Amino acid sequence: MKYLDEFRDPGAAGALVARIRRTAARIQGEAKIMEICGSHTVAIFRSGIKSLLPGNVILVSGPGCPVCVTAMPDMDRMIAIPGKGEGRNPIVATFGDMVRVPGSFSSLERQKAEGADIRVAASPLDSLQWARENPEREVVFLGVGFETTSPTIAAVVRKAAELALKNFSVYPAFKLLPPALEALLDSPDGALDGFLCPGHVSVMLGSDAYAPYAEKYGRPCVISGFESLDILLGISMLLDQLADKKHEVVNAYGRAVDRGGNRKAMELLLTVFEPADALWRGLGEIPRSGLLFREGYRQFDAIERFGLEEVTTGTDPEGCGCASVLRGVLSPPDCPLFDNVCTPENPVGSCMVSSEGSCAAWHKYGRTGI
Amino acid sequence: MKDDRILLSHGSGGKKSRELTERLFLKHFDDPALLLLNDQAVMERPGGRIAVSTDTYTVDPIFFPGGNIGSLAVHGTVNDVAMSGAEPFALSAGFILEEGLPMDDLERIVVSMAEAAREAGVRIVTADTKVVSRGAADRIFINTTGFGVLEDGLDIGGQRALPGDRILLSGTVGDHGVAVASAREGIRFSTPVVSDSASLNGLVGVLLKSAGSGVHVMRDPTRGGLATVLCEVADQSGAGIEIREEAIPVREAVKGACELLGYDPLYLANEGKMVAVVSRDVADRGLEAMRSHPLGKDAVIIGEVTSDHPGRVVLRTVLGGRRLVDRLTGDMLPRIC
C-alpha cells in the first residue's frame, strides 16, 4: 500500500463516475456543490474530474485558500514590515505564495527586489532558526492559514516563548473555517446545495464540527480526502444525500479524520491564540473567525511590535472579482479581468496568485475550448 | 604553500592564475587546442551547417545525487546542440568562481566535466576563469557554449510538428528536479532519487539513423519540464497536442516526493531525457531504436499531435478526464540548472 495509485485506480473511478451519473439523474435540476478547500479545487482540475461529471452537477470553489482570503489591509500591513523596525532590518518569513500577492501599493516580491529580506520558509520552524541566527535583527513570520497550519505556528510561538526570543514575532492573519461556512450559508447569494468539506482541516476539527451547520441549514456535508477516488466518493455521497433529501455529516476520509479531531493541536492553538473577529477578502468581517494573540503571548504580536495598525491600507483592486469568486457566486472565467488583465504572470487578485486559488486553477487546467 | 581555496589572485591574470590553469584546468582538460594556451582555439572548418548553443549553469547545490554542476554544464549544452540533430564536437567553458571556493570542490567539478565531455565525444577547446569576491557569486557558475555539425537535409524544430505525428519520450520524468530539490532541502528518501543528467547525442544518433527525416521535433525537457516543452511545440507549430497521463513514466520515489513537496512531475526538470515528435509511419521504428540505447530503454509513445485545439496541450487523465496542460508560471524550483 503506497496510498497513491490505489486512490487513483481507473476501474474504481469508472464505477464511481457511473454511480454519480445514476444518482444525478434522480436529482431535479442542478446540484451545486462547493468544494471549500483550495487543495480540492486543484485536485479536481488536475485529475480531470470536472470533465467527467454530468451536466447538472456543478462544482464551485469556496473560500478555502488561505492566501486568497487574506484581506487587503492585512496584505498592505505585511508588505509594510520591511520598512519598520528602526534600522533592525526585519527578515520577513513567509510561505511562498504570499510573496507575489499584490497589495494596494506594492507586493512582497517588489519589496524584495528593492532590497528587503523576504524569505520563503518551508516550515515556520525555519523562521525561528533565522531569529536565533540573527539576534541583532527582527524576524517576522506571516501567519496565514486555517486550522491545518495555525497549530504548527502556535507551537513555534510557544517554542519562542520557551527560548525567550526577543526578536521573533508573528503577523496573525489566521482564519477559522467553521465561522466562514456559517457566513456563506447565511449570505443571500449562496444557493449552495452541499459542501465537500476539507480533508486536512477536518483532521484537526473532527467531523462533529460540521454537525451544527448540517442540521441548522439543512445542507449535507461530506468530508473528503484529496486523491481522485476520495473526491469522487465525496461527490457521490453528497449526491446520494441530495437525491434522498438528507442533510447529514458523512466522513468519507476515515483513514485520516475522526469525530473529535486533533484535540491536542487545537488545545495548543487556543493556548497561544484566541478567536477574534476577522476581515476576509470576499466575505468581509466575520465574527470570531480569526485568531489573535492571547494574554501572555502578546509580546510576539508583529502588529503591535511594529505599530502596523498605523499603516495606510487600500481596498481591493477595481474590477477584481476575487470577492465574488471566493463566495462561489462568480466562476473565474466570468470575471471581466480573467486571462486578459489578470494572469498568473501579472495577477490582479490573490485568487490568480496562489497555487490553490481558483482563478489560477481555472487558468492552468480549465480554460475552455479543449 | 598549496592553496586549498580559491583566492582573488587566482583570477588576476598573474602567476596564480597561471598556476591554477596549469595545475588544474590543463591537467584535466588536455585538449591540444587548449594546451597551446593561446587566446583562442583554432579548429578545422567543418563541412556543412553548424549548430551553436550556449547556456550558463548556476545549480544549487553544486553537488547532487547523480552529478554536479560540471557534468551538468557539459550534458546540458551537448543536449541543446544535439536537439537540432547536430553532432556536437566542441565546447567552450567559462568559469566564475567565488573567492573561498574549496580547491578540492573545483577539482572534482573539473574532473566531472572532463569525463562527461569524453563520454559525449566532445572536446573542450577553450576555457576562461574569473574570480569574484566573496558574496558576488555563489561558489561557482559555469557557462558552456557547444558547437555541432548538422547533416544536410535535416530540418528539426518545434514549428514542424504536424497533426498525426506521434510523441516519443525517452524515459521517466522528474528525476533531476527531485534529486536537486532533495539534496538542497536535505530530504532523504528510502529509495534515493538520482539525477538523470546525461549527454543525449548518442540517443539522438540512433533515433535519426532509424527514423531519419521522419523526426520533426526534438527537445530536452529541462527547466519547466515536459509540460512546458510540449506547450512550446504546440505554440510554435500551431497544432494541438494530446497526451495520456498513464503513459508518462514517473518513478515511484519521484511520485512520492512530488506528493510530499507539492511538485507536479510534468513540470520538473530533466537533464537526460528527450521528447521527439515523429511522423506516424516511423513512430514504432523510432521507439524501438530509442529502446535499444541505454538512455532510452524506458522510451514510450505518450501521445500525438492533433488538429483539434490548435496551440494547446491537453492531458487525458488516468481517470479518463481531460484537462489543459499549461506552461509553468513562476519558479517552482529556482536554480535547478
Boltz contact constraints between the chains, C-beta under 6 A:
constraints:
  - contact:
      token1: [A, 4]
      token2: [B, 255]
      max_distance: 6.0
  - contact:
      token1: [A, 8]
      token2: [B, 318]
      max_distance: 6.0
  - contact:
      token1: [A, 10]
      token2: [B, 318]
      max_distance: 6.0
  - contact:
      token1: [A, 13]
      token2: [B, 319]
      max_distance: 6.0
  - contact:
      token1: [A, 47]
      token2: [B, 317]
      max_distance: 6.0
  - contact:
      token1: [A, 47]
      token2: [B, 319]
      max_distance: 6.0
  - contact:
      token1: [A, 48]
      token2: [B, 317]
      max_distance: 6.0
  - contact:
      token1: [A, 48]
      token2: [B, 319]
      max_distance: 6.0
  - contact:
      token1: [A, 48]
      token2: [B, 321]
      max_distance: 6.0
  - contact:
      token1: [A, 48]
      token2: [B, 322]
      max_distance: 6.0
  - contact:
      token1: [A, 48]
      token2: [B, 323]
      max_distance: 6.0
  - contact:
      token1: [A, 49]
      token2: [B, 321]
      max_distance: 6.0
  - contact:
      token1: [A, 51]
      token2: [B, 321]
      max_distance: 6.0
  - contact:
      token1: [A, 51]
      token2: [B, 322]
      max_distance: 6.0
  - contact:
      token1: [A, 52]
      token2: [B, 321]
      max_distance: 6.0
  - contact:
      token1: [A, 228]
      token2: [B, 319]
      max_distance: 6.0
  - contact:
      token1: [A, 344]
      token2: [B, 329]
      max_distance: 6.0
  - contact:
      token1: [A, 364]
      token2: [B, 326]
      max_distance: 6.0
  - contact:
      token1: [A, 365]
      token2: [B, 323]
      max_distance: 6.0
  - contact:
      token1: [A, 365]
      token2: [B, 324]
      max_distance: 6.0
  - contact:
      token1: [A, 367]
      token2: [B, 324]
      max_distance: 6.0
  - contact:
      token1: [A, 370]
      token2: [B, 309]
      max_distance: 6.0
  - contact:
      token1: [A, 370]
      token2: [B, 314]
      max_distance: 6.0
  - contact:
      token1: [A, 370]
      token2: [B, 324]
      max_distance: 6.0
